[in-house]
Amino acid sequence: MFVSLKTISRCSMSILFVMLLVACKPQASPLIVSDINVSPSTAIHANETASLTISASGADLRFRWTASRGEISSETAPSVIYTAPNTPGTDTVTVEIFSDGQSTVRSITFIVASPPTATPLPSPTATETPLPTETSSPTSVPDPIACLHPSITGHVFQQLSAEPNQVSFYGPLDQSTDIFLCQGVYDVVYSTPVAVRIEYHSVESLFGFWGIGTPEGFDASGFREICFWAYTEQPNQAFRLKFRDLLGVEKGVRIVVVEAGQWTQICTELSEFVDQEVQLDRLENINLGFEEMTGSATVWVDDFELKK
């Protein structure tokens, strides 16, 4: 059998062309996935909400969220709102991430507690001007209530109280009240009827926090500063004012209430958070943090306001 050199040359070129096609075929991008980021905490009350975010890189990303007992706002988005079931116990949320023929799974477990018992704010009632009497009795002051009650946050954070799915929070819920106590009080206020009193005893790395969350995001980029009023019975009480965005970036500035025995207005430029790469146009929550680095403190706060 005779095979010409020309035929062999053509075959070699064909084989070389096929090898080049195989070598030049783009490889699938590796799927890289972080753990699920949760805010404010996996310790949650029945029917409360939390913000869940998963960060991933890869080609043609797709997501599929599921919850054992609670509800998820979207099955296919990278950031979702989780609503806890109406009964206590544990609940597992799972997200499966797909990318160009690859997939991986991440899960997170919530500890769902019974809803706290809260006393509602007293309703204002019209009263007639009282006649003078020979003896006067002191006016009773309502008992403190849980500081995560919506009426508390609605008064102290009026600008954010109407935001969709707005949620107030404090915790961690599994810590003893001997370490962290947060209350809505009526006896020491800047503007009636209520202020928030926070008492923190620094013990090793244990911490506490209180704030308001906007899980769908709040655009604060048009504001220049945040101001609020603070009161202390002892000088130099410290804590941190923190901003957290929807990407999970949370940064804070240290606040020190120097003067005691009087209400003091404290203002902080929002540029301090921008410099720490917090995205103000996608704000997820504003909170006060009490930590070992700030030390024990007892403060009253009232009337938070974002100013232009």
N, C-alpha and C positions, 0 to 999 in steps of 0.2 A: 504493500500500500504506500502510495507516494503522497506526502503532504508538503505543500510548498512553503517556503519561508514566509511568503506574503500572508498565507493563511494563518501560520503560527503567530505572526506579528499582530494580525487583527484580533485573534483570540486573546493575546496578552493584553492588548489595549482594552478589550471589553472587560476582562477580569480586573484590571487596574481601575477602570471607571466605576465598577460596582463597589470596589473596596473604598474608593474615595467617597462615594455616596454614603456608605455605612459610617465611615469615619467622620463625615461632616454632619451627620444627623444630630440635632441638638439633644442634649441629655435633659431629663426632667429635673426641674429645680427641687432641691431638698425641702421637705416640709418641716418647718421649725415652729414649734408651738410653746407658748408660756403656760404657766399655771393660771387657773381662773382667778381673777382679781375681784374681790367683793368689798362693797362699801354700804353701810358702815361696818357690819360685823356678821359672822355666821351665827352669833347668838341673837335671836330675834323673837319677838312676840307673835302670837297668832294674828293673822291677817295683815301684818306689817310687810313693808317692801324693802328690798335691797337691790343695789345696782351691781350687775355682773358683767365683766368684760374679759374677753380672751384675745390675746395678741398672737398673730400668726403671720408667717411669710411663706409664700409659695405661689405656684401658678394656678389660676382659676379656683380661688378659695371658695369653699361652700361650708356652711355650718348647719348643724341639726341639734337643737336644744330639747331636752326632756326633763321633767321633774316627776318624782315618784308620787308626791301628794299635792304640792303647791301648783302655782300657775306661772307661765313664762309669757312675757309680752310679745315675743316674736320667736319663732322656731329657727329662723334663718339669718339673724343679724349677729354681728360680732359683739355688740353690747345690748343687753336686755335688762328688763326689770322683772325681778322675781317677787311674787306675792306668796307669803307663807300660808299654809292651810289654817283652817279655823280651829284646829285641835292641837294640843301640845304633842311633842314627840320629836323624832328625827325625820329629816327629809333630805334626799339626795338629788342634786341637780347634775346632769351629765350633758356634755357637748361633744359631738363627734365632728371632727374637722376633715374635709376632703380636699385634695389638691392633686390634679393630674395623675390619677390612678393610685395615689397614696391616701392613707387615712390614719388618724390617731384619735384617742379619746381622753378627755379630762373630766374629773368629777370633783364635787365639793359637797360636804354634808352640813346642813343647818341643824342647829339645836333650837327647837321651837318651844317657847314657854307660853304659859297661859297669859292672856292680856292683863295688864296691870289694872288695879282698881283705882279709878281717878274720880275725884270730886269735881264736878263742873264749876266754872266760875259763877258766882252769884249774879242773878239777873238784876239789872237796875230797876228800882221801883220808885214811882213818884210819891213823894211825901210832903205833907204840909209843914210849914214853918213851926217848929215846936215852941210852946209857950215856956217862959222861964219858970223854973221850979226852985224851991228852996235848997234841994239837994240834987246833985247830978251823979249819975252812975257812968262808969267808963264804957266807951263804945267797944263792943266785942270785935275782935279781929278774926276773920276766917282762918281755919287751919291751913297749913301748907298742903299743896297737892303735887303730884308727880310732874316733873319739869318737862316731860315729853308730851304732855297733854296738848292737843292742837291749839287750844285757846291761849296757852302760854306762849307758844312760838308765834302765833298770829299777832299777839300784842307786841312782843319784843322784836320780832323780825317782820314788821308789817309789809315791807316791800316784797318779800319773798313768799308771804303766806298764801297768795292766790295762784302761785305757780302750779302747773299740772303735776299731779302725783306728789306734791310737796309732803315731806315727812320730817318730823322732828325725832331726835334720837339722843341717847346718852348711854354710857356704859364704861367698861364692859359689864354686862349683866351678871356675870358669874363672880363678881368681886363683892366682898363684904361692904355694907354701908359704913362700917367703922373706918374704911379707907377712903371711900368716895361717896358723897351725898349730894344730890341735885334736887332742888325743890323750887316750886313756884310759891312765892311768899307775898303777903299783903302788908306786913308791918314796916318793912324798909323798902321803899320804892322811889324811883325818880319821877315817873308819871303813872298815875293810877290806871288800873287797880292793882297791878301785879308787877313784880320783878323776879329775876332768877337768882337764887342763892346757891353757891357751889362751895363745898367744903372738901378739901383733899388733904390726906395725911400721907406723906411720902414714905413708902415702905419698899426698899430695894427697887426692883424694876416695874412695880405695879403702877398703873396709870389710870386716868379717867378722862372722859371727854363729853361734851354736850354741844349740839348744834342743830342746823336745819339743812336738809338735803333736797335737791331738785334733780331727781334721777333722769329727767329728760333734758337737762342742761339749761343753764341760765346765762344770758349774754350780759356780762358785766363790763365789757370792753369800753363802753361809753362813759364809765364813771372814773373819777380821779382818785377818790379816797373812800375809806370806810371809817365811820365814827360810831362810838357808843359811849354810854355813861357807866362808870364803875364806882363802887363804894367799898371801903374796907374799914375794919375796926383797928387794924394794925398796919403800920407803914411797910412799904416795900414788899407787897404781896405780888407774886409773879405767876404767869402762865403764858401759854402760846396761843396766838391768833393764827388759825390755819385755813388755807384755801385748798380745795381738791378739785381737779378737773375730771372730765369723763374718760381720759386716758389713764387715770390712776396716779397722776403726778400730784402729790400733796406736800406743800411747803408752808412754813410758818415763820412768824416773827415773834420775838420775845417781848411781852408786855409787862411792865412793872408799874403798879399803882403806888406812887410814892407817898402821897398825902393820905392820912387816915381821918376818919370821922366826917368826911364830906364827899358829895357826889362830884366826880371829876370826869370831864369829857376827854376821851382818848381817840385820836385820829391817826390813821396809818395810810400812807400813799400806796395805791394799788401797784405802782411800778415796782415795789419791793417784791411782789409775787411774780410779776412778769420777768424780772431779772433772774428768778429762780425757775423759769420755764413753765410756769403755770399758765394754761390757756384760759384767759378770762372770758372768752366768748363761748366757752363750753364748760362752765362752772358746774360742778356736781354737788359740792356742799361747802358751807362755812362752819367752822367749829372752833371751840376753845379746848385746848389740850393742857392737862395737868400731869406733869411727869416728874421723875426723879431729878432731872436736871434743873427744873424750876423750883423744886422744893415744896413743902407744905404751904397751903394757902387757903384763905376763906374770903370769898369776894361775892358781891352782889353786882349784877349787870342788868342794863335796861336800854331800850330805845336804840337798836342798831339801825344805821342808815348808810346807804351808798350815796355818795355825793358827787356831782359833776364839777 
